[in-house]
Amino acid sequence: MNTADAKRVLETALICAPQPLTVRAMGVLFDMEVSSDTIKALLADLQLEWSGRGVELVQVASGWRFQSRPELRPYLDRLHPEKPPKYSRAAMETLAIIAYRQPVTRGDMEDIRGVTINSLILKQLEDRGWVEVIGHRETVGRPALFATTRQFLDDLGLASLDQLPPLEGSEVQESALDRLDFESLSSSLLPHATDLPFDAGGAAPTLAKPFSTHLRPADVGTLHTGTP
């Protein structure tokens, strides 16, 4: 198979895949006869070829995917005018602490925020798929240790935690969200945080759309033929 055909196979698979694809998974497309280095080189070529379009090829924590460019989000939102559920400031501060100080216990988070954390806030973040328990600290009571997930990175369009925006200081404080640039990474997060307390009686919300509008198999005809 020549380079052009191999690139076309990768492009088609990535557009049709409902989830990001790893390099190993893409190797299966070629019966593992194409090396990982070659696949990465082809992916780099595809990134350049799509650089001037409204859709871009990016690497996130779970692999590679096509996604809409953030500057086009206002236009795409017109197709889905419903408002995403809001996240309380307490939930966003808790998420920020976990992201920057993981792994942390609930007690660690409460020490940083200076207030008791409602159990439903942690459940909300777990149900959204952004945080998970990865173990227990070997101390009295063996408290659970929380950390962020790959889904958290995928929703922010990040490949690793190293790409999180740096904090001005070494400590995560209660006002951490005022310094975080999550808005530039995901307009689905901070813009919808409020100072209202989390509604303990409501179901844990999920975002109507992540930062990126992903192409689904049903969108392929639209992408290539321009059909409505």
PAZAPA-4460 file (N, C-alpha, C; in steps of 0.05 Angstrom, whole numbers, plus 32768, in hexadecimal, padded with zeros to 4 digits):
% residues 228
    n_x    n_y    n_z   ca_x   ca_y   ca_z    c_x    c_y    c_z   seq   type   mol
   8011   7FE8   8000   8000   8000   8000   8012   8019   8000     1      M     A
   800C   802C   7FEE   801C   8044   7FED   8013   8058   8003     2      N     A
   8023   806D   8005   801E   8080   801B   8003   808E   8018     3      T     A
   7FFB   8095   7FFF   7FE2   80A2   7FFB   7FCA   8091   8004     4      A     A
   7FCB   8077   7FFD   7FB6   8065   8004   7FB5   8061   8022     5      D     A
   7FCC   805E   802F   7FCE   805A   804C   7FC2   8072   805A     6      A     A
   7FC9   808A   8050   7FBF   80A2   805D   7FA0   80A4   805A     7      K     A
   7F96   809B   8043   7F79   809C   803F   7F6B   8089   8052     8      R     A
   7F77   8072   8057   7F6C   805E   8069   7F6B   806A   8085     9      V     A
   7F81   8076   808E   7F81   8083   80A8   7F6D   8099   80AB    10      L     A
   7F6B   80AA   8097   7F58   80C0   8097   7F3C   80B6   809A    11      E     A
   7F35   80A2   808A   7F19   8097   808B   7F13   808A   80A6    12      T     A
   7F26   807B   80B1   7F22   806E   80CB   7F1E   8083   80E1    13      A     A
   7F2E   8098   80E0   7F2C   80AC   80F5   7F12   80BC   80F3    14      L     A
   7F09   80C1   80DB   7EF0   80D0   80D8   7ED8   80BF   80E1    15      I     A
   7ED9   80A5   80DC   7EC3   8093   80E2   7EC3   8089   80FF    16      C     A
   7EDA   808A   810C   7EDC   807F   8127   7ECC   8090   813B    17      A     A
   7EBC   8083   814C   7EAD   8092   8160   7EBE   809C   8177    18      P     A
   7ED5   8090   817B   7EE7   8097   8190   7F04   809B   8185    19      Q     A
   7F15   80A9   8194   7F31   80AC   818A   7F3E   8091   8185    20      P     A
   7F50   8090   8171   7F5E   8077   816B   7F7B   8079   8173    21      L     A
   7F85   8064   817F   7FA2   8063   8186   7FB2   805B   816E    22      T     A
   7FCC   8060   816F   7FDD   8058   8159   7FDC   803A   8155    23      V     A
   7FDB   802B   816B   7FD9   800E   8169   7FC0   8005   815B    24      R     A
   7FAA   8012   8162   7F90   800B   8155   7F92   8011   8137    25      A     A
   7F9F   8027   8130   7FA1   802D   8113   7FB4   8019   8105    26      M     A
   7FC6   800D   8114   7FD8   7FF9   8108   7FC8   7FE1   8100    27      G     A
   7FB2   7FDB   810E   7FA1   7FC4   8107   7F95   7FC8   80EB    28      V     A
   7F91   7FE0   80E3   7F86   7FE6   80C8   7F98   7FDA   80B2    29      L     A
   7FB2   7FD8   80B8   7FC5   7FCE   80A4   7FD1   7FB3   80AC    30      F     A
   7FC2   7FA4   80BD   7FCB   7F8A   80C6   7FE7   7F8C   80D3    31      D     A
   7FEC   7FA3   80E0   8004   7FA8   80EE   801D   7FA7   80DC    32      M     A
   8019   7FAB   80C2   802F   7FAB   80AF   803B   7FC6   80AB    33      E     A
   802D   7FDB   80B6   8038   7FF6   80B5   8041   7FFD   80D1    34      V     A
   805A   8007   80D3   8065   800D   80ED   8058   8025   80FB    35      S     A
   805B   8026   8115   8050   803C   8125   805C   8057   811C    36      S     A
   8076   8057   8116   8083   806F   810D   8077   8079   80F3    37      D     A
   8071   8067   80E1   8066   806E   80C7   804A   807A   80CB    38      T     A
   803A   806D   80DD   801F   8077   80E2   8020   8093   80EE    39      I     A
   8033   8098   8100   8036   80B2   810C   803D   80C7   80F7    40      K     A
   804E   80BF   80E4   8056   80D1   80CF   803E   80D7   80BD    41      A     A
   802E   80C3   80B7   8016   80C8   80A7   8002   80DA   80B6    42      L     A
   8000   80D6   80D0   7FEE   80E8   80E0   7FF8   8105   80DF    43      L     A
   8012   8108   80E0   801D   8123   80DE   8016   8130   80C3    44      A     A
   8018   8120   80AE   8011   8129   8093   7FF3   8131   8092    45      D     A
   7FE2   8121   809E   7FC6   8127   809E   7FC0   8140   80AD    46      L     A
   7FCE   8145   80C3   7FCA   815E   80D2   7FD0   8176   80C1    47      Q     A
   7FE5   8174   80B1   7FEC   818B   80A0   7FD7   818E   808A    48      L     A
   7FCE   8178   807F   7FBA   817A   8069   7F9F   8186   8073    49      E     A
   7F99   8182   808C   7F80   818C   8097   7F84   81A7   80A6    50      W     A
   7F9B   81B2   80A5   7FA2   81CA   80B5   7F91   81E2   80AD    51      S     A
   7F88   81E4   8094   7F79   81FC   808C   7F5B   81F8   808C    52      G     A
   7F52   81E2   8097   7F35   81DB   8096   7F28   81E0   80B2    53      R     A
   7F0E   81DD   80B2   7EFF   81E1   80CB   7F02   81CA   80DE    54      G     A
   7F0C   81B4   80D4   7F10   819C   80E5   7F2E   8197   80E7    55      V     A
   7F37   818E   80FE   7F54   8189   8102   7F58   816D   810D    56      E     A
   7F6F   8162   8109   7F77   8148   8114   7F89   814E   812C    57      L     A
   7F80   8143   8143   7F8F   8148   815C   7F94   812E   816B    58      V     A
   7FA8   812F   817C   7FAE   8119   818E   7FA4   8120   81AA    59      Q     A
   7F93   810F   81B5   7F8A   8112   81D1   7F93   80FA   81E1    60      V     A
   7F8A   80F9   81FA   7F94   80E4   820C   7F8E   80C8   8202    61      A     A
   7F76   80C4   81F5   7F6E   80AA   81EC   7F78   80A3   81D0    62      S     A
   7F84   80B5   81C2   7F8D   80B0   81A7   7F8A   80C8   8195    63      G     A
   7F84   80C2   817C   7F82   80D7   8167   7F65   80D9   815E    64      W     A
   7F5C   80F2   8158   7F41   80F6   814F   7F3F   8110   813E    65      R     A
   7F2B   8111   812E   7F24   812A   8120   7F10   8139   8131    66      F     A
   7F13   8154   8132   7F00   8164   8141   7EFE   817F   8134    67      Q     A
   7EE8   818D   813A   7EE5   81A8   8130   7EF7   81BB   813E    68      S     A
   7EFF   81D0   8130   7F10   81E4   813C   7F00   81F5   814F    69      R     A
   7F0C   81FD   8166   7EFD   820C   817B   7EF1   8226   8171    70      P     A
   7EFE   8233   815D   7EF3   824D   8154   7ED9   824A   8145    71      E     A
   7ED2   8231   813D   7EB9   822C   812F   7EA3   8224   8142    72      L     A
   7EA9   8221   815B   7E95   8218   816F   7E7C   8229   816F    73      R     A
   7E7E   8244   816E   7E66   8255   816F   7E52   824E   8158    74      P     A
   7E5D   8247   8141   7E4C   8241   812A   7E3F   8226   812E    75      Y     A
   7E4E   8212   8137   7E44   81F8   813B   7E2F   81F7   8151    76      L     A
   7E32   8208   8165   7E1F   8209   817B   7E03   8210   8171    77      D     A
   7E01   821E   815A   7DE7   8225   8150   7DD7   820D   8147    78      R     A
   7DE5   81F7   8142   7DD7   81DE   813B   7DCC   81D1   8154    79      L     A
   7DD7   81D7   816B   7DCE   81CC   8185   7DCB   81E2   8199    80      H     A
   7DB5   81F1   8197   7DB1   8209   81A7   7DAC   8204   81C5    81      P     A
   7DA8   81EA   81CD   7DA3   81E5   81E9   7DBC   81EC   81FA    82      E     A
   7DB7   81F6   8212   7DCD   81FD   8223   7DD8   81E5   8233    83      K     A
   7DF2   81E2   8234   7DFD   81CD   8244   7DF8   81D1   8261    84      P     A
   7DF6   81BC   8271   7DF2   81BF   828E   7E09   81CF   829A    85      P     A
   7E03   81DE   82AF   7E18   81EE   82BC   7E25   81DE   82D2    86      K     A
   7E3E   81E4   82D6   7E4D   81D8   82EC   7E52   81ED   8301    87      Y     A
   7E4F   81E6   831A   7E53   81FA   832F   7E70   8201   8332    88      S     A
   7E75   8218   833D   7E91   8220   8342   7E9F   820C   8355    89      R     A
   7E91   8201   8368   7E9C   81EE   837A   7EA5   81D5   836B    90      A     A
   7E95   81CC   8358   7E9C   81B5   8348   7EB5   81BA   8337    91      A     A
   7EB6   81D2   832B   7ECD   81D9   831A   7EE7   81DC   832A    92      M     A
   7EE4   81E8   8342   7EFC   81EA   8354   7F06   81CF   835C    93      E     A
   7EF3   81BD   8363   7EFB   81A2   836A   7F09   8194   8353    94      T     A
   7EFE   8197   833B   7F0A   818B   8324   7F27   8196   831F    95      L     A
   7F2A   81B0   8323   7F44   81BD   831F   7F58   81B2   8333    96      A     A
   7F50   81AE   834C   7F62   81A4   8360   7F6A   8187   8359    97      I     A
   7F58   8177   8351   7F5E   815B   834A   7F72   815B   8332    98      I     A
   7F6C   816C   831E   7F7D   816D   8306   7F9A   8174   830C    99      A     A
   7F9D   8188   831E   7FB8   8192   8323   7FC7   8185   833B   100      Y     A
   7FB8   8178   834D   7FC5   816C   8364   7FC1   814E   8366   101      R     A
   7FB8   8141   8352   7FB2   8125   8353   7FCB   8114   8358   102      Q     A
   7FC8   80FD   8365   7FAF   80F3   8371   7FA9   8101   838C   103      P     A
   7F91   8107   8391   7F89   8115   83AA   7F71   8107   83B7   104      V     A
   7F6F   810A   83D1   7F58   8100   83E0   7F44   8116   83E3   105      T     A
   7F2D   810F   83EB   7F18   8123   83F1   7F22   8136   8407   106      R     A
   7F30   812C   841B   7F3B   813D   8430   7F4F   8151   8425   107      G     A
   7F60   8148   8411   7F73   815B   8405   7F64   8172   83F8   108      D     A
   7F4F   816B   83E9   7F3F   817F   83DB   7F33   8193   83EE   109      M     A
   7F29   8188   8404   7F1C   819A   8418   7F30   81AC   8426   110      E     A
   7F48   81A2   842A   7F5D   81B3   8436   7F64   81CA   8423   111      D     A
   7F65   81C4   8409   7F6C   81D9   83F5   7F56   81ED   83F2   112      I     A
   7F3D   81E4   83F1   7F26   81F6   83ED   7F1E   8203   8407   113      R     A
   7F23   81F6   841D   7F1C   8202   8437   7EFF   81FE   843E   114      G     A
   7EF1   81ED   842F   7ED5   81E7   8435   7ED0   81C9   8430   115      V     A
   7EBA   81BF   843C   7EB2   81A3   8438   7EA8   819F   841B   116      T     A
   7EB0   8189   840F   7EA8   8184   83F3   7E90   8170   83F3   117      I     A
   7E7B   8178   83E7   7E63   8168   83E5   7E6A   814E   83D5   118      N     A
   7E62   8137   83E0   7E67   811E   83D2   7E5B   811D   83B6   119      S     A
   7E45   812C   83B3   7E38   812C   8398   7E48   813A   8383   120      L     A
   7E5A   814C   838C   7E6C   815A   8379   7E7F   8146   836D   121      I     A
   7E8B   8135   837E   7E9D   8120   8374   7E8E   810C   8363   122      L     A
   7E76   8106   836B   7E66   80F3   835A   7E60   80FF   833F   123      K     A
   7E5A   8119   833F   7E55   8127   8326   7E6D   8125   8313   124      Q     A
   7E85   8129   831E   7E9D   8128   830D   7EA3   810C   8304   125      L     A
   7E9D   80F8   8316   7EA1   80DC   830F   7E8D   80D4   82F9   126      E     A
   7E74   80DC   82FC   7E60   80D4   82E8   7E66   80E1   82CD   127      D     A
   7E72   80F8   82CD   7E79   8105   82B4   7E91   80F7   82A7   128      R     A
   7E9F   80E7   82B7   7EB6   80D8   82AC   7ED0   80E8   82AD   129      G     A
   7ED0   80FD   82BE   7EE8   810E   82BF   7EFB   8105   82D5   130      W     A
   7EF1   80FA   82EB   7F02   80F1   8301   7EFB   80D4   8308   131      V     A
   7F0E   80C7   8315   7F09   80AB   831E   7F1B   80A5   8337   132      E     A
   7F14   8091   8346   7F24   8088   835C   7F39   8075   8352   133      V     A
   7F52   807B   8357   7F68   806A   834C   7F76   805A   8362   134      I     A
   7F6D   805D   837B   7F79   804E   8391   7F71   805A   83AC   135      G     A
   7F7F   8052   83C1   7F7A   805C   83DB   7F94   8063   83E9   136      H     A
   7F94   8078   83F8   7FAC   8080   8407   7FAF   806E   841F   137      R     A
   7FC7   8065   8424   7FCD   8053   843A   7FCF   8063   8454   138      E     A
   7FB9   806B   845E   7FB8   807A   8477   7F9D   8073   8485   139      T     A
   7F98   807F   849B   7F7F   8078   84AA   7F67   807C   8499   140      V     A
   7F56   8068   8497   7F3E   806A   8487   7F42   8063   8469   141      G     A
   7F5B   8062   8460   7F62   805C   8444   7F50   806D   8431   142      R     A
   7F52   8088   8432   7F41   8098   8421   7F47   8094   8403   143      P     A
   7F32   8097   83F3   7F35   8094   83D6   7F46   80A9   83CA   144      A     A
   7F56   80A2   83B6   7F67   80B5   83A7   7F5A   80BA   838C   145      L     A
   7F55   80D4   8386   7F47   80DB   836D   7F5C   80E6   8359   146      F     A
   7F57   80E0   8340   7F67   80EA   832A   7F55   80EF   8312   147      A     A
   7F5F   80FE   82FF   7F50   8103   82E6   7F53   80EB   82D3   148      T     A
   7F41   80EA   82C0   7F40   80D3   82AD   7F49   80DC   8291   149      T     A
   7F4C   80C8   8280   7F51   80CF   8263   7F3A   80DE   8257   150      R     A
   7F22   80D8   8260   7F0A   80E6   8256   7F0C   8104   825C   151      Q     A
   7F17   810B   8273   7F1B   8127   827B   7F2E   8134   8266   152      F     A
   7F44   8127   8260   7F57   8132   824D   7F4B   8133   8231   153      L     A
   7F3C   811E   8229   7F30   811E   820F   7F1C   8135   820C   154      D     A
   7F0C   813A   8221   7EF8   8150   821F   7F05   816B   821E   155      D     A
   7F1D   816E   8228   7F2C   8187   8226   7F3D   8188   820E   156      L     A
   7F3E   8173   81FF   7F4F   8172   81E7   7F6D   8171   81ED   157      G     A
   7F74   8163   8203   7F90   8161   820C   7F9A   8145   8209   158      L     A
   7FB4   8142   8204   7FC0   8128   8203   7FCA   811E   821D   159      A     A
   7FD2   8131   822F   7FDD   812A   8249   7FD8   8140   825D   160      S     A
   7FDC   813A   8276   7FDA   814F   828B   7FEE   8165   8289   161      L     A
   8005   815F   827C   801A   8173   8278   8010   818B   8268   162      D     A
   7FFA   8187   8259   7FF0   819C   8248   7FDB   81AE   8257   163      Q     A
   7FD6   81A8   8270   7FC4   81BA   827F   7FD2   81D5   8282   164      L     A
   7FC3   81EA   8282   7FCF   8205   8285   7FDD   8207   82A0   165      P     A
   7FF5   8214   82A1   8003   8216   82BB   7FF6   8229   82CE   166      P     A
   7FF9   8223   82E8   7FEF   8235   82FC   8004   824A   8302   167      L     A
   7FFC   8262   830B   800F   8277   8311   8020   8270   8329   168      E     A
   8014   8262   833C   8022   825B   8354   8025   823D   8357   169      G     A
   8032   8234   836B   8037   8217   836E   801F   820A   837C   170      S     A
   800E   8219   8389   7FF8   820E   8397   7FDD   8213   8389   171      E     A
   7FCC   81FF   838A   7FB1   8203   8380   7FA0   820E   8396   172      V     A
   7F96   8226   8393   7F87   8234   83A8   7F69   8235   83A0   173      Q     A
   7F59   8240   83B2   7F3C   8241   83AD   7F36   8251   8394   174      E     A
   7F47   8264   838D   7F42   8275   8376   7F4F   826A   835D   175      S     A
   7F57   8250   835D   7F66   8245   8347   7F57   8249   832C   176      A     A
   7F3D   8247   832C   7F2F   8248   8313   7F31   8264   8306   177      L     A
   7F37   8278   8317   7F3A   8293   830C   7F54   8295   82FB   178      D     A
   7F66   8282   82FF   7F80   8283   82F1   7F82   826D   82DB   179      R     A
   7F70   825A   82DC   7F71   8244   82C8   7F66   824E   82AD   180      L     A
   7F72   8245   8298   7F69   824C   827E   7F59   8235   8271   181      D     A
   7F48   8228   8281   7F37   8213   8277   7F25   821D   8260   182      F     A
   7F1E   8236   8261   7F0A   8240   824D   7F16   823E   8231   183      E     A
   7F2F   8243   822E   7F3B   8241   8213   7F3E   8224   820B   184      S     A
   7F3D   8211   821E   7F3F   81F5   8217   7F24   81E9   8213   185      L     A
   7F10   81F2   8222   7EF6   81E6   821F   7EE0   81FA   8227   186      S     A
   7ED2   8204   8213   7EBD   8218   8219   7EA5   820B   8226   187      S     A
   7EA7   81F0   822A   7E91   81E2   8238   7E95   81E2   8256   188      S     A
   7EAC   81EB   8260   7EB1   81E9   827D   7EAC   8203   828B   189      L     A
   7EC1   8213   828E   7EBF   822B   829F   7EA8   823F   8298   190      L     A
   7EA3   8244   827E   7E8E   8257   8278   7E73   824F   8284   191      P     A
   7E6F   8236   828B   7E55   822D   8296   7E57   8228   82B4   192      H     A
   7E6D   822E   82C0   7E6F   822B   82DD   7E61   8243   82EA   193      A     A
   7E54   823F   8300   7E45   8254   830D   7E4D   8255   832B   194      T     A
   7E45   826A   8338   7E4A   826C   8355   7E34   825F   8365   195      D     A
   7E20   8254   8357   7E0A   8247   8365   7E13   822C   836F   196      L     A
   7E08   8223   8386   7E10   8209   8390   7E05   81F3   837E   197      P     A
   7E13   81DC   837E   7E0B   81C5   836E   7DF0   81BC   8377   198      F     A
   7DDE   81B7   8365   7DC3   81AD   836B   7DC4   8190   8373   199      D     A
   7DC4   818B   838D   7DC8   8170   8397   7DB1   815D   838F   200      A     A
   7D9A   8169   8388   7D84   8158   8381   7D83   8151   8364   201      G     A
   7D94   815D   8353   7D92   8158   8336   7DA5   8142   832E   202      G     A
   7DA1   8138   8316   7DB2   8123   830C   7DCC   812F   8303   203      A     A
   7DE2   8120   8304   7DFC   812A   82FC   7DFA   8131   82DE   204      A     A
   7E00   814A   82D7   7DFD   8152   82BB   7E14   8148   82A9   205      P     A
   7E0F   8147   8290   7E24   8142   827D   7E23   8159   8268   206      T     A
   7E3A   815F   825D   7E3C   8175   824A   7E2C   816D   8230   207      L     A
   7E1F   8181   8225   7E11   817C   820C   7E25   8175   81F6   208      A     A
   7E3C   8183   81F6   7E51   817E   81E2   7E6B   8183   81EF   209      K     A
   7E80   8173   81EA   7E9A   8179   81F4   7EA6   8190   81E4   210      P     A
   7EBE   8197   81EB   7ECC   81AD   81DD   7ECC   81AA   81BF   211      F     A
   7ECF   8191   81B6   7ED1   818C   819A   7EB7   817F   818F   212      S     A
   7EAF   8187   8178   7E99   8179   816B   7EA5   8163   815A   213      T     A
   7EA2   814A   8163   7EAF   8134   8155   7EA0   812C   813C   214      H     A
   7EAE   8123   8128   7EA1   8118   8110   7E99   80FB   8116   215      L     A
   7E80   80F5   8110   7E77   80DA   8113   7E75   80CD   80F7   216      R     A
   7E71   80B3   80F6   7E6F   80A6   80DB   7E59   80B3   80CB   217      P     A
   7E43   80BB   80D8   7E2D   80C8   80C9   7E35   80E2   80BD   218      A     A
   7E4A   80EE   80C7   7E52   8108   80BD   7E65   8107   80A5   219      D     A
   7E6E   80EF   809E   7E81   80EC   8089   7E77   80F6   806F   220      V     A
   7E5D   80F0   8069   7E52   80FA   8050   7E51   8118   804F   221      G     A
   7E4A   8124   8065   7E4A   8141   8067   7E65   814D   8062   222      T     A
   7E79   8140   806E   7E94   814B   806C   7E9E   814A   804F   223      L     A
   7E99   8134   8041   7EA5   8130   8027   7E94   8139   8010   224      H     A
   7E7A   8138   8014   7E68   813E   7FFD   7E5A   8158   8000   225      T     A
   7E59   8163   8018   7E4B   817C   801C   7E2D   8179   801E   226      G     A
   7E24   8160   8020   7E07   815D   8023   7DFD   8166   803D   227      T     A
   7DE5   8170   8040   7DDB   817A   8059   7DD5   8164   806C   228      P     A
***
